[in-house]
Amino acid sequence: MKRVTGTMVAFVLMAGMAFAQQSAMASKAEMRTGPANVEEHLKAMENEWAKASLKSDGNAVESMLSPDFVNINSDGTVLDRAKTVARTNKSKMEISELSEVAVNTHGDTAVVTGVWTGKGVSSEGKAFEGKERWADTWVKKNGKWQCVASASAPIKSE
């Protein structure tokens, strides 16, 4: 009987140790995919969007946008994904820079805000230069972050 009890105690202890080790490994995996990495990833995606605008690369932008994406521009116009991509392809940017980028995550949703500074020729052929404060809403769908909404407002110079 002592042998059976000893074996059972050893089994319970080993199972507990295995469970603890597995939990520790899961915690490390969660740390790698935690908020800090989401923040870094979304900031990188926003910067890629700015770089794609410099290159007039609508295809690069399109890959970041959800099929149901909606864009509210600083002039009040509302664009869907296709129009946003077309506008990116037609514009010729000299400057497209981001600053003050902040990420607030809420599970599989994140709101990214910042300031965009741009200069170039719009898709309508008009020269422009300006600064805008923007907010993008990102949702993780099937393991991939996609922007579902974007809105911007001009920053008036003082």
DRENKEDO-742680 format. One line per 10 residues: number of its first residue (from 1); for each residue z, x, y of N, C-alpha, C, O. Coordinates in Angstrom, 3 decimals. Layout:
<sites>
NUM) Z,X,Y,Z,X,Y,Z,X,Y,Z,X,Y ~ ...
</sites>
This chain:
<sites>
1) 0.000,0.817,-1.185,0.000,0.000,0.000,0.000,0.870,1.261,-0.690,0.564,2.233 ~ 0.788,1.965,1.234,0.830,2.852,2.382,-0.543,3.460,2.638,-0.933,3.684,3.784 ~ -1.270,3.725,1.553,-2.610,4.303,1.672,-3.555,3.323,2.356,-4.335,3.729,3.218 ~ -3.508,2.054,1.998,-4.356,1.027,2.609,-3.991,0.860,4.081,-4.876,0.772,4.932 ~ -2.706,0.818,4.383,-2.255,0.670,5.762,-2.694,1.873,6.588,-3.163,1.711,7.714 ~ -2.550,3.053,6.050,-2.971,4.266,6.741,-4.465,4.270,7.003,-4.906,4.670,8.080 ~ -5.246,3.831,6.032,-6.698,3.764,6.182,-7.068,2.748,7.261,-7.952,2.993,8.082 ~ -6.384,1.610,7.248,-6.674,0.573,8.256,-6.310,1.061,9.655,-7.053,0.813,10.605 ~ -5.191,1.743,9.795,-4.784,2.282,11.094,-5.825,3.294,11.574,-6.225,3.272,12.738 ~ -6.257,4.170,10.685,-7.274,5.161,11.037,-8.569,4.472,11.458,-9.201,4.882,12.431
11) -8.965,3.439,10.739,-10.179,2.687,11.064,-10.073,2.040,12.447,-11.004,2.117,13.248 ~ -8.935,1.405,12.719,-8.727,0.749,14.017,-8.754,1.786,15.139,-9.349,1.551,16.191 ~ -8.108,2.930,14.915,-8.115,3.981,15.933,-9.520,4.508,16.194,-9.902,4.698,17.349 ~ -10.296,4.748,15.139,-11.668,5.244,15.300,-12.546,4.205,15.990,-13.365,4.545,16.843 ~ -12.373,2.945,15.621,-13.157,1.882,16.257,-12.816,1.801,17.738,-13.699,1.637,18.580 ~ -11.524,1.919,18.050,-11.103,1.896,19.454,-11.682,3.052,20.237,-12.126,2.881,21.372 ~ -11.677,4.250,19.625,-12.237,5.424,20.286,-13.741,5.265,20.495,-14.268,5.624,21.548 ~ -14.424,4.729,19.494,-15.870,4.509,19.614,-16.160,3.512,20.725,-17.087,3.711,21.511 ~ -15.375,2.439,20.799,-15.556,1.426,21.843,-15.313,2.039,23.219,-16.075,1.791,24.153 ~ -14.254,2.838,23.346,-13.936,3.485,24.623,-15.065,4.422,25.047,-15.443,4.457,26.218
21) -15.601,5.182,24.088,-16.691,6.103,24.397,-17.933,5.334,24.823,-18.611,5.720,25.775 ~ -18.231,4.244,24.120,-19.390,3.424,24.462,-19.214,2.815,25.848,-20.172,2.769,26.620 ~ -18.016,2.347,26.179,-17.743,1.787,27.499,-17.911,2.836,28.578,-18.453,2.545,29.644 ~ -17.456,4.053,28.320,-17.595,5.136,29.291,-19.066,5.455,29.525,-19.482,5.688,30.660 ~ -19.859,5.466,28.445,-21.298,5.724,28.579,-21.961,4.610,29.371,-22.830,4.881,30.200 ~ -21.574,3.369,29.137,-22.144,2.242,29.880,-21.791,2.350,31.349,-22.626,2.068,32.209 ~ -20.554,2.756,31.653,-20.142,2.910,33.041,-20.971,3.982,33.742,-21.358,3.807,34.897 ~ -21.250,5.098,33.049,-22.083,6.149,33.630,-23.497,5.643,33.891,-24.095,5.970,34.916 ~ -24.034,4.849,32.969,-25.381,4.288,33.154,-25.394,3.348,34.344,-26.348,3.353,35.122 ~ -24.346,2.535,34.503,-24.275,1.628,35.642,-24.199,2.411,36.943,-24.773,1.991,37.948
31) -23.498,3.547,36.942,-23.405,4.361,38.143,-24.776,4.888,38.542,-25.079,4.973,39.732 ~ -25.613,5.244,37.567,-26.949,5.766,37.878,-27.848,4.695,38.464,-28.753,5.008,39.238 ~ -27.621,3.445,38.114,-28.471,2.370,38.619,-27.730,1.520,39.630,-28.161,0.414,39.958 ~ -26.619,2.033,40.122,-25.781,1.291,41.050,-26.375,1.208,42.445,-27.510,1.622,42.679 ~ -25.596,0.672,43.358,-26.056,0.426,44.728,-26.627,1.640,45.436,-27.605,1.509,46.173 ~ -26.044,2.833,45.236,-26.554,4.018,45.929,-27.999,4.281,45.543,-28.823,4.575,46.408 ~ -28.319,4.181,44.263,-29.697,4.418,43.840,-30.629,3.297,44.274,-31.792,3.557,44.584 ~ -30.153,2.066,44.305,-30.966,0.955,44.802,-31.277,1.203,46.273,-32.410,1.025,46.719 ~ -30.261,1.615,47.015,-30.451,1.897,48.440,-31.493,2.990,48.645,-32.404,2.838,49.459 ~ -31.363,4.085,47.912,-32.330,5.183,48.017,-33.731,4.718,47.631,-34.710,5.056,48.296
41) -33.819,3.940,46.552,-35.120,3.462,46.072,-35.803,2.569,47.115,-36.989,2.736,47.398 ~ -35.054,1.628,47.680,-35.651,0.710,48.657,-36.003,1.415,49.963,-37.008,1.085,50.593 ~ -35.189,2.379,50.373,-35.541,3.168,51.563,-36.835,3.934,51.316,-37.688,4.023,52.198 ~ -36.978,4.488,50.113,-38.209,5.207,49.766,-39.408,4.260,49.781,-40.482,4.628,50.257 ~ -39.229,3.038,49.261,-40.336,2.074,49.266,-40.726,1.699,50.697,-41.911,1.577,51.006 ~ -39.740,1.516,51.563,-40.038,1.202,52.967,-40.809,2.349,53.616,-41.749,2.116,54.377 ~ -40.415,3.585,53.318,-41.132,4.737,53.862,-42.547,4.838,53.306,-43.469,5.227,54.024 ~ -42.726,4.490,52.030,-44.076,4.475,51.448,-44.943,3.427,52.145,-46.133,3.647,52.368 ~ -44.343,2.293,52.485,-45.059,1.240,53.207,-45.529,1.776,54.564,-46.675,1.552,54.954 ~ -44.656,2.478,55.277,-45.026,3.053,56.574,-46.151,4.078,56.413,-47.082,4.115,57.217
51) -46.061,4.913,55.370,-47.107,5.910,55.106,-48.431,5.245,54.738,-49.496,5.695,55.163 ~ -48.364,4.174,53.948,-49.585,3.447,53.575,-50.248,2.853,54.811,-51.475,2.804,54.893 ~ -49.450,2.402,55.769,-49.998,1.869,57.023,-50.751,2.956,57.779,-51.808,2.699,58.356 ~ -50.206,4.170,57.773,-50.890,5.302,58.432,-52.249,5.579,57.810,-53.186,5.982,58.499 ~ -52.351,5.362,56.506,-53.590,5.635,55.775,-54.503,4.414,55.694,-55.575,4.479,55.091 ~ -54.085,3.301,56.297,-54.821,2.024,56.179,-55.021,1.663,54.712,-56.084,1.182,54.320 ~ -53.991,1.899,53.908,-54.057,1.694,52.460,-53.383,0.381,52.063,-52.225,0.362,51.645 ~ -54.120,-0.700,52.199,-53.615,-2.023,51.852,-53.266,-2.166,50.387,-52.362,-2.926,50.040 ~ -53.974,-1.441,49.508,-53.673,-1.522,48.069,-52.269,-1.016,47.764,-51.566,-1.591,46.934 ~ -51.859,0.066,48.438,-50.512,0.595,48.229,-49.472,-0.411,48.702,-48.436,-0.585,48.060
61) -49.740,-1.065,49.810,-48.825,-2.086,50.331,-48.793,-3.284,49.387,-47.721,-3.809,49.087 ~ -49.943,-3.711,48.927,-50.038,-4.890,48.057,-49.170,-4.743,46.808,-48.562,-5.712,46.353 ~ -49.114,-3.534,46.257,-48.339,-3.328,45.029,-46.839,-3.537,45.249,-46.099,-3.737,44.286 ~ -46.388,-3.494,46.492,-44.970,-3.683,46.809,-44.627,-5.144,47.110,-43.455,-5.522,47.130 ~ -45.649,-5.953,47.341,-45.427,-7.324,47.801,-45.492,-8.329,46.661,-46.352,-8.242,45.784 ~ -44.574,-9.278,46.687,-44.585,-10.383,45.727,-45.812,-11.259,45.993,-46.239,-11.366,47.143 ~ -46.385,-11.883,44.976,-47.534,-12.765,45.199,-47.264,-13.869,46.228,-48.188,-14.328,46.899 ~ -45.997,-14.297,46.355,-45.659,-15.354,47.313,-45.084,-14.798,48.624,-44.395,-15.512,49.352 ~ -45.369,-13.528,48.922,-44.885,-12.846,50.118,-45.260,-13.590,51.395,-46.362,-14.123,51.517 ~ -44.328,-13.618,52.342,-44.586,-14.195,53.663,-44.143,-13.189,54.724,-43.077,-12.585,54.614
71) -44.972,-13.018,55.748,-44.761,-12.030,56.795,-44.776,-12.746,58.146,-45.779,-13.349,58.528 ~ -43.653,-12.672,58.863,-43.585,-13.220,60.219,-43.659,-12.042,61.170,-42.726,-11.245,61.272 ~ -44.793,-11.943,61.871,-45.023,-10.815,62.766,-44.289,-10.993,64.087,-43.843,-12.089,64.427 ~ -44.172,-9.897,64.821,-43.463,-9.924,66.099,-44.157,-10.814,67.132,-43.536,-11.220,68.114 ~ -45.450,-11.122,66.915,-46.152,-12.021,67.835,-46.037,-13.484,67.398,-46.622,-14.369,68.024 ~ -45.284,-13.736,66.328,-45.067,-15.109,65.870,-46.044,-15.585,64.811,-45.862,-16.669,64.256 ~ -47.077,-14.803,64.513,-48.024,-15.215,63.481,-47.389,-15.080,62.101,-46.522,-14.235,61.876 ~ -47.839,-15.927,61.190,-47.346,-15.910,59.822,-48.504,-15.522,58.907,-49.570,-16.137,58.942 ~ -48.281,-14.496,58.089,-49.316,-14.007,57.186,-48.816,-14.042,55.752,-47.638,-13.807,55.485 ~ -49.730,-14.339,54.833,-49.389,-14.245,53.416,-49.721,-12.829,52.938,-50.083,-11.960,53.731
81) -49.593,-12.620,51.654,-49.835,-11.297,51.072,-51.264,-10.815,51.336,-51.462,-9.689,51.792 ~ -52.241,-11.646,51.058,-53.651,-11.246,51.216,-53.968,-10.875,52.663,-54.650,-9.881,52.911 ~ -53.482,-11.661,53.616,-53.756,-11.371,55.030,-53.026,-10.112,55.492,-53.540,-9.364,56.323 ~ -51.838,-9.882,54.959,-51.097,-8.665,55.304,-51.845,-7.433,54.795,-51.950,-6.428,55.499 ~ -52.356,-7.514,53.584,-53.120,-6.407,52.997,-54.405,-6.169,53.789,-54.745,-5.024,54.089 ~ -55.122,-7.246,54.128,-56.365,-7.122,54.895,-56.101,-6.500,56.263,-56.861,-5.652,56.731 ~ -55.023,-6.930,56.891,-54.659,-6.390,58.199,-54.336,-4.893,58.096,-54.705,-4.120,58.980 ~ -53.664,-4.491,57.042,-53.336,-3.074,56.827,-54.612,-2.265,56.645,-54.745,-1.175,57.201 ~ -55.555,-2.796,55.863,-56.822,-2.094,55.620,-57.623,-1.893,56.901,-58.293,-0.870,57.050 ~ -57.568,-2.846,57.827,-58.384,-2.800,59.044,-57.755,-2.022,60.188,-58.472,-1.535,61.062
91) -56.436,-1.893,60.204,-55.780,-1.208,61.319,-55.915,0.306,61.178,-56.086,0.829,60.077 ~ -55.838,0.979,62.287,-55.923,2.451,62.325,-54.696,2.961,63.077,-54.641,2.918,64.306 ~ -53.730,3.436,62.326,-52.464,3.856,62.904,-52.452,5.355,63.195,-52.961,6.155,62.411 ~ -51.861,5.722,64.337,-51.594,7.119,64.669,-50.137,7.446,64.372,-49.805,8.548,63.935 ~ -49.273,6.461,64.619,-47.841,6.620,64.380,-47.348,5.388,63.626,-47.675,4.258,63.988 ~ -46.566,5.612,62.585,-45.892,4.538,61.844,-44.620,5.152,61.271,-44.628,5.740,60.189 ~ -43.523,5.003,62.019,-42.275,5.662,61.654,-41.126,4.667,61.586,-41.080,3.693,62.338 ~ -40.206,4.931,60.677,-39.025,4.096,60.521,-37.777,4.855,60.940,-37.695,6.076,60.802 ~ -36.810,4.110,61.455,-35.499,4.675,61.768,-34.450,3.579,61.586,-34.780,2.405,61.419 ~ -33.203,3.978,61.620,-32.074,3.045,61.511,-32.169,2.139,60.274,-31.759,0.979,60.321
101) -32.709,2.669,59.174,-32.895,1.870,57.960,-31.550,1.663,57.261,-30.818,2.616,56.997 ~ -31.241,0.397,56.969,-29.999,0.044,56.276,-30.333,-0.930,55.152,-31.215,-1.777,55.295 ~ -29.622,-0.803,54.034,-29.859,-1.650,52.858,-28.571,-2.391,52.514,-27.506,-1.784,52.393 ~ -28.680,-3.701,52.359,-27.561,-4.525,51.902,-27.997,-5.220,50.622,-28.899,-6.057,50.632 ~ -27.340,-4.860,49.510,-27.719,-5.435,48.225,-26.819,-6.606,47.868,-25.639,-6.652,48.216 ~ -27.428,-7.550,47.159,-26.750,-8.742,46.672,-27.283,-9.018,45.268,-28.083,-9.933,45.070 ~ -26.836,-8.221,44.291,-27.342,-8.351,42.930,-28.784,-7.884,42.865,-29.089,-6.739,43.198 ~ -29.669,-8.770,42.435,-31.094,-8.439,42.334,-31.868,-8.793,43.599,-33.090,-8.939,43.567 ~ -31.156,-8.928,44.703,-31.765,-9.196,46.007,-31.206,-8.188,47.000,-30.039,-7.807,46.917 ~ -32.039,-7.761,47.936,-31.577,-6.828,48.967,-32.275,-7.152,50.282,-33.439,-7.553,50.308
111) -31.545,-6.968,51.359,-32.113,-7.106,52.692,-32.108,-5.716,53.315,-31.066,-5.071,53.422 ~ -33.292,-5.268,53.723,-33.443,-3.955,54.333,-33.829,-4.166,55.785,-34.769,-4.904,56.082 ~ -33.102,-3.519,56.694,-33.387,-3.657,58.122,-33.648,-2.285,58.718,-33.255,-1.263,58.156 ~ -34.311,-2.278,59.853,-34.566,-1.015,60.520,-35.382,-1.198,61.785,-35.616,-2.313,62.251 ~ -35.804,-0.069,62.321,-36.643,-0.045,63.520,-37.945,0.657,63.147,-37.939,1.709,62.508 ~ -39.059,0.056,63.558,-40.381,0.633,63.331,-40.965,1.024,64.679,-40.913,0.252,65.637 ~ -41.519,2.227,64.746,-42.221,2.688,65.936,-43.666,2.924,65.530,-43.942,3.641,64.568 ~ -44.593,2.309,66.277,-45.994,2.425,65.908,-46.925,2.565,67.086,-46.620,2.157,68.207 ~ -48.075,3.157,66.798,-49.129,3.328,67.786,-50.443,3.381,67.029,-50.542,4.009,65.975 ~ -51.457,2.711,67.578,-52.752,2.749,66.924,-53.670,1.653,67.433,-53.557,1.187,68.566
121) -54.584,1.257,66.556,-55.531,0.190,66.862,-55.311,-0.899,65.824,-55.349,-0.640,64.621 ~ -55.082,-2.118,66.296,-54.801,-3.244,65.404,-56.029,-3.642,64.602,-57.132,-3.152,64.846 ~ -55.829,-4.522,63.658,-56.942,-5.010,62.840,-57.950,-5.794,63.683,-59.090,-5.991,63.262 ~ -57.532,-6.243,64.874,-58.433,-6.943,65.796,-59.143,-5.980,66.749,-59.911,-6.408,67.610 ~ -58.881,-4.666,66.590,-59.540,-3.657,67.412,-58.860,-3.387,68.747,-59.459,-2.762,69.622 ~ -57.624,-3.844,68.923,-56.905,-3.647,70.183,-55.891,-2.505,70.052,-55.129,-2.432,69.088 ~ -55.907,-1.615,71.054,-54.943,-0.519,71.065,-53.544,-1.084,71.317,-53.381,-2.032,72.085 ~ -52.544,-0.500,70.670,-51.165,-0.944,70.882,-50.209,0.225,70.695,-50.530,1.234,70.065 ~ -49.037,0.052,71.259,-47.942,0.996,71.078,-46.668,0.189,71.230,-46.523,-0.560,72.195 ~ -45.754,0.328,70.301,-44.541,-0.459,70.417,-43.460,-0.086,69.434,-43.605,0.795,68.587
131) -42.355,-0.812,69.597,-41.177,-0.614,68.763,-40.705,-1.999,68.347,-40.642,-2.914,69.168 ~ -40.374,-2.149,67.071,-39.925,-3.440,66.553,-38.706,-3.258,65.660,-38.577,-2.259,64.953 ~ -37.819,-4.240,65.709,-36.720,-4.324,64.741,-37.210,-5.264,63.651,-37.795,-6.306,63.948 ~ -36.977,-4.908,62.391,-37.501,-5.693,61.278,-36.444,-5.913,60.201,-35.440,-5.205,60.119 ~ -36.715,-6.930,59.377,-35.882,-7.225,58.203,-36.815,-7.590,57.058,-37.668,-8.467,57.195 ~ -36.647,-6.917,55.936,-37.426,-7.201,54.726,-36.470,-7.669,53.629,-35.390,-7.106,53.448 ~ -36.877,-8.693,52.910,-36.095,-9.192,51.787,-36.800,-8.787,50.502,-37.969,-9.109,50.289 ~ -36.065,-8.071,49.644,-36.585,-7.567,48.379,-35.878,-8.263,47.222,-34.679,-8.535,47.290 ~ -36.629,-8.550,46.159,-36.066,-9.161,44.956,-36.541,-8.345,43.757,-37.707,-7.960,43.671 ~ -35.613,-8.092,42.835,-35.973,-7.371,41.615,-36.473,-8.389,40.599,-35.708,-9.219,40.107
141) -37.780,-8.318,40.286,-38.418,-9.231,39.339,-38.952,-8.426,38.168,-39.725,-7.487,38.357 ~ -38.543,-8.789,36.963,-38.991,-8.079,35.754,-38.800,-6.572,35.876,-39.662,-5.796,35.462 ~ -37.668,-6.162,36.445,-37.348,-4.745,36.551,-38.026,-4.008,37.687,-37.890,-2.789,37.789 ~ -38.760,-4.716,38.553,-39.493,-4.075,39.648,-39.108,-4.735,40.970,-39.088,-5.961,41.076 ~ -38.801,-3.912,41.979,-38.486,-4.445,43.299,-39.761,-4.844,44.026,-40.712,-4.065,44.100 ~ -39.777,-6.066,44.567,-40.921,-6.565,45.335,-40.419,-7.196,46.621,-39.384,-7.863,46.635 ~ -41.148,-6.983,47.690,-40.795,-7.598,48.963,-41.313,-9.032,48.954,-42.488,-9.276,48.682 ~ -40.418,-9.984,49.257,-40.803,-11.391,49.264,-40.961,-11.933,50.678,-41.651,-12.930,50.892 ~ -40.314,-11.268,51.656,-40.409,-11.738,53.037,-40.163,-10.590,54.003,-39.376,-9.681,53.739 ~ -40.856,-10.660,55.122,-40.697,-9.658,56.186,-40.758,-10.382,57.522,-41.554,-11.302,57.709
151) -39.912,-9.957,58.444,-39.932,-10.520,59.795,-39.631,-9.403,60.780,-38.850,-8.497,60.490 ~ -40.263,-9.477,61.956,-40.029,-8.435,62.962,-39.993,-9.051,64.352,-40.523,-10.136,64.591 ~ -39.357,-8.331,65.255,-39.264,-8.756,66.653,-39.416,-7.513,67.530,-38.901,-6.444,67.200 ~ -40.130,-7.664,68.653,-40.317,-6.498,69.530,-38.998,-6.070,70.175,-38.126,-6.889,70.467 ~ -38.885,-4.764,70.385,-37.761,-4.227,71.127,-38.291,-3.928,72.521,-39.172,-3.086,72.699 ~ -37.757,-4.608,73.478,-38.216,-4.428,74.861,-37.642,-3.121,75.413,-36.461,-2.826,75.234 ~ -38.491,-2.349,76.084,-38.009,-1.121,76.703,-37.264,-1.484,77.988,-37.627,-2.421,78.700 ~ -36.232,-0.725,78.255,-35.387,-1.041,79.417,-35.861,-0.354,80.657,-35.261,-0.514,81.719
</sites>
